[in-house]
Amino acid sequence: HFRHPDMLPLMGNRGRENSQCRLDFLNRAQPDADDEGALLRWAMQVMADRSVPMCGLRGPLTTLWSCVAALQSRRILYAPGPPSLAPFEEIGALMP
């Protein structure tokens, strides 16, 4: 998922169509809340989306893990596998 032009050679002969579809999906997705809990729930739903898909279930696009974070409160939620199958769990606040 290399977006910067200088990084594109690292893609080799892999296609960019899948990455572009996911980027377009993320750009269209808009949260409908502004409190931290609702935003985290929204982010987890977006990452678990199977319509684009954001997470892959097999082959070279298999999602091994996913995480969402709230930067101001320093919270991280981690899904050990595709988030459409593996639920996110909070792994604790980061130390200051």
VENPERA-V241130 format. One line per field, one symbol per residue. burial: I if it has 16 or more other C-alpha atoms within 10 Angstrom, else O. A space follows every 50 residues. Layout:
burial->???
This chain:
burial->OOOOOOOOOOOOOOOOOOIOOIIOIOOOOOOOOOOOOOIIOIIIOIIIIO OOIIIIIOOOOOIOOIIIIOOOOOIIIIIOIIIIOOIIOOOOOOOO
